[in-house]
Structure formats: C-alpha cells, structure tokens
C-alpha cells in the first residue's frame, strides 16, 4: 500500500491547493520547454555563423602570415624590426546588440579610422606596406569572430541552465506532485469510506 506521507494534512482544501500548485508548475515547465527550443534554434544559427566567421578569420590570418613572410624576406628580420609602425588613434570596435530569448547578442565591427604615418621606413617597399594592411584587415574579422564566440558561449550557458531546470521539473518536481495528489486522494477516499461505514453502524436498527 502507498505510504501516506501527506495523510496527516490531507483535506479537500489541501488537495485543491496542491492541484493549483500543479497547474503553476506545468505552466512553468511549458514556458521553460519553449524557451529551451528557441535557444536551441538560435544556437544552431549562431553555430553556422561562427563556423563561417572562423573560416573567414583563418583565411585572413593566413594572408597576413604570408604577407609577413614576404615582408621579412624583402626587408630582412632586422629591417622588419626597425620598420616604423602605423598608428591607428581612431581605431574602435563598434557594437550593436539585440535581445534574444532573454539574452543580449552582439554584432561587432572594427573601424580603423585615419592612419597616422610615422617616419618613413629605411627602405619602404610595397611588400612592407602590404604586410601592415593585411594585419589591419585582420582586426575586422577578429572583432566579428569575437562577438560571435561570445554569443555562442552565452547561448550555450543559458541553454544548459534551462535544460537543468526543465529536467528537474520533468523528472523530480512534477512526479512528486502527482504522487502527493494520488496519496491525498487515496487517503480522502479511505476517510470517506470509514465515515460511510460509521454512519451505517450507528444507524438505529428498526424492528
């Protein structure tokens, strides 16, 4: 026989209260389950964007690395070391945000601004200039990739947290409430049966 853990407090009003609690928990479960689906869909979209942006970054990185090798071959290591850098005092990363399933997702872009030329290199060549431009171009895709990485990490964290809550409601909270309702209904039914038997027993016998 089921253990009547709620038997001492079982009553019609208590049963109604726990059924109201069940409705609230179900509403919360449905809300979280829908949120989990929306997060999963956005994660897949962000994953595809991340892969494309990562590929763009890798391609641009290889171009910059090749330009560096060519500049080193053109200038020599010592000549490359003493080449004056190009300063970008107006460089900035611009961010735009949008809400998505309770999260803030970012879009980033890099603006280099007007470069400030330092003193001329000892031996300025097109390959040296191309090396500087290649690394400046790398900043743009790096900023875009960084925003995409942050978006994906934020969505994964929120999805895992939502998933834990959904599983807790589905596997622990809801079964416990259903079990308590069954226990209380069983107890109240036994009480009613005992009351009917008591009334019949105390009813005077007519001759």
Buried (B, 14 or more C-beta within 10 A) or exposed (E): EEEEEBBEEBEEEBBEEBEEBBEEBEEBBEEBBEBBEBBBEBBEBBBEBBEEBBEBBEEBBEBBBEBBEBBBEBBEEEBBEEBEEBEBEEBEBEEEEEEBBEBEBBBBEBEBEEBEEEEEBEEEBEBBBBBBBBBBBBBBBBBBBBBBBBBBEBBBEBBEEBBEBBEEBEEEBBEEBEBBBEBBEBBBEBEEEEEEEEEEEEEEEEE
